[in-house]
Amino acid sequence: MAYLELNNVCKTYGKGEHATEVLSNINLSIDEGEFVAIVGFTGSGKTTLVNLINGLLQPTSGEVLYKGEPVVGTSHERGVIFQNYSLLPWLTVGQNIYMAVKEAFPKEKKSVLHKIVADYVEMVNLTPAINKRPKELSGGMRQRVAVARALAMKPEMIIMDEPLGALDALTRGNLQDEILNIWGKDKRTALLITNDVDEGIYMADRIIPLRPGPKATLGPEFKIDIDRPRDKTELNDNPNFKKTRNTIIEYLMDIGNERKSASEIEYVLPELSPKEFIGRF
């Protein structure tokens, strides 16, 4: 039985003639301990897909199953790293993370919870800012808080919605490694949504493109045949990396060109003549 399974999932917004089918016939199966990346263009429905998996949205048709049971709401078993931080502005860095940790481990002592918070704040290099509020942080720092909050809950599955896009290259690389280290310790199931092919290849076991919408659907999967642990400095010389990267980028370029061709509609303007005004202004 798959750990996460989407069967013929469709999601439509609006009703009647105003209805738009954002996702169409999505079928996805992820095994326990697997790391899967979904890559796609901006506006292709990636965030809608994440919200269906984490229970914030319900499919218009089809089903989303987690460990064989329908997903009907959110759960700390599925930790989500959102693209837009989603921090409570009136709480400090430590308090934002503590609130999530307390919800995940309600029976633990305060001292244990505070230790968990401190460890994960240190992991994302924010210890000096632990008592600051979100408005006092840069966008990249806020995203690091969101990463620490999700991982501190020690979820059985980690769902990441383009979580590192707002970070500088060095911080992004460090957090990629931290997420992989945490994933590798007990092989928690992971789903990464990204528009960075290199990031997907570095982190995932397989990559699945999301074809652009409306009626977006999943394309063919690409297995990443590169041994772990992976070294960024050696990837560029790895023939499997080059082959996989070129194949995925070529596929994305092809479907991008298809979308561009489909949107090239010739518009003819009606004949217009200036309106004659009587009198003076």
N, C-alpha and C positions, 0 to 999 in steps of 0.2 A: 504494500500500500504506500502510495506517495505521501510525503510529509505535507506538501502543499499541492493542491490540485485545482485547476480552473477548467471547467467543462463547458464549452460552447457559450462563453460569457459574452453578453452584449450589454452596452450601456448607452441609453438614449436620454438626452436632455430636451425638455420642452414637450409639447403635445400637439397632435394634429398636424397641420401644415407647417407649424413652426418647430416640429421635432427634428433633432439632429442626432444621428447615431454616431457617437464618438468612437466607441470600440465595437468591433463586430467579430463574432465567432472566435473568441480568444480561448485557446487550449494550451495549457501549460502544466507540466508536472515536474516537481522538484523533490528529490530524495533527501532524507535526513542526512545532515552533515555536508550537503552540497553547497557550493558557492556559484550562483548564477548571476550573470549580468545581462540587462536588457538595454540596448542602445537605440537611440532614436532621435529624430529631429525635434526642435522646439515646437510645441503645439501639437505633437502627434498623439497625445493622450496618456503620456507616461505617468503623470501625477494622478489622473483618474484611475489608472490601473493600480497604483499603490494604495489609493484610498479604498478600492474594492477589496484588496488583500488584507488591509489592516482593520476593515470593518466600519470605516467612516461612511462608506457608501454601500448600497445594495445593488446588485446587477438588475437590469431590466429583464433579462432572461439568462438562463444558465445558472451555474452554481459555483461557489468558491468553497473549497473544503480544506480545513486545517486538521491534520491528524485524523482524517476520515469524518469529521463533523462540520456541518455548515458554519461559516463565519457569519455571525449575526450582530457583532459589536466588537469594540476594541478590547484588547487584553494585554497585560504586561508580559505575557508569554511571547508576544510579537512586538519587539522594540522597534520603534520607528525613528529614524533620523530625518527630520523634515528639511526641505529646501529653504524654508523661510523662518528658521530658528524656533518660532512658537514659544518664546520665553515669556514669563509673567513679569511685566515691567516694574512692579512694586517689590519684587523679591531680588535679593542679591544672587550672585553666581552660586554660592553654596546653598542658599535656600531653595533655588530652583531645582537643583539636583537632589537636595535632601527630601523635598516633597515627593519626588518621583520614587526615590529609594524607599521611603517610608510606606508608600502605597504598595510597592512590590514585596516588601518584607515587614508586614505589620507587627509581627511577633518578636522582632529583633530588638535588642536593647539600644538605647540612644547612642551609647558609646560605639557600638558596632556600626550603626548607621553613619555616624560622623566620620568614622575611619574609612568607610567605603567612599563617602563623598570626598574626603581629603585625597585619597589615592587616585580617584579618577580626575579630580581637578589638577593634580600634579601631572597625570598622564598627558593632559592636553596643554601643559605648561601655563596654567592660569592661577597658580597658587598666590602670586602677589595681588591678583584681582578677585580673590574669593569673596570679599565683602563689598564689591562694587555691583551696581545695578546695571541692567542692559544698556540704558541710555549713556552710560559712561564707557561703553566698550565699542570697539570698531566692529564692522560687519564680520570680519574674519574671527574675531574673538567670540562674538555671539554664536557663530556656527560651531566653534570648538566647545562651547558650553552645551549646545544641543547634542553634539556627539558624545560628550561625557555623560550627560543625563541618560541618554538611551542605553549606553553600554553599562552604566552603573547599575541598572535594573537587572542585569544578567539575564536577558531574555533567551528563550529557547531558539528564537529566530530573529535575525537582525534584518530589518527592511530599511534600505537607504535610498532616499529620493534625491539624487544629485547632491549629496551632503557636503561635498568638498569644493564645489564650484566657486565659492566666494573667497577661497583662501589663496594666499600666495603660494608659489611653486614649492618652496621649501617646507612650509607647514603642511601643505597638501600631501607631499611625499611622506612626511613623518607620520601623519595620521593614517595614510594608506597602510603603512607598516604596522602601526599600532592595532588597527582593525584586523589585519591579517594575523597578528600575534594572538589577539584575543580569540579570533575564530579558530586558529590552529590548536589552541590548548585543549579544547573539547569538541572541536568540529561542529560548532553551532551552525545551523542552517542559515544561509545568507542570500539575500536578493539585493543586488545593486542596480539602481536606475541611473544611467549616465549617458552623456553625449560624447564622452571621451573614449575612443576605441582603445588607446594605449592603456588607460586605467583599467578598462574591462579585461584586457588580455593579462595584465599584470596580476589582477586580483582573483579572477573567476576561473571556474572549471570549464564553463561554456558560456558563449555569448549568443543572444537571440535578438535580432533586430526587430524593432516595431515599425511596421510600414506606416507612413503618414496618413492621417485621416483627412476628411471624415471617413468613418467606417474603417478605422485603423485595425490592423490585425498583425499577428506575429509572423515573421518570416522564418526561413530555415535556420537551424542552430549551427553554430560553429564551435567544435570542441577545441579546447586549448591543450595541446599536447606538449606541455612544458613542465618539467619536474619542479616540485616544490622542495625547499623554499626557493623563490625566484629572486634574482639579483638584477636590479634595474640597470646597473652598469654593464651587465653581460647580455641583456636582452637584444640590443641592437646588432649583436654579432651572432644571435641565435637564428639559424635558418627557419625553424618552425615559427618563431615570432614574426619574421619578415613575411613568410608565406601567408600566415593567418591574418596579419595586419593588412596586407595588400588585398587579400580576398574579401575581407569585410568592408574595407573602404571602397573597393570597386563596386560591391553590392549596394552600399549606401548611396554612392554616386549615381548608380543606375536608377534606383527608385526615386532619388531626388530629381533626376532628369525627367522621369515619368510624371512626377507631380508638377514640374514646371511646364511640361508640354500640355498637360491637362488643364492648366490654369490660363493658358494663352488664348484668351477669347478676344476676338476682334470686335471692338465697340464702335458703332457708327453714331456720330452725334447728329441730332436733328438740325435742320437749317434754322438758324436764328438770325433775327434782325434786331437792331437796337430799338428800344421803346421810345416813341416820340413823346416828349413832355411838352405840355402847353404851359406857357408862362415862364417866369423866372424864379430861381431860387433866391 
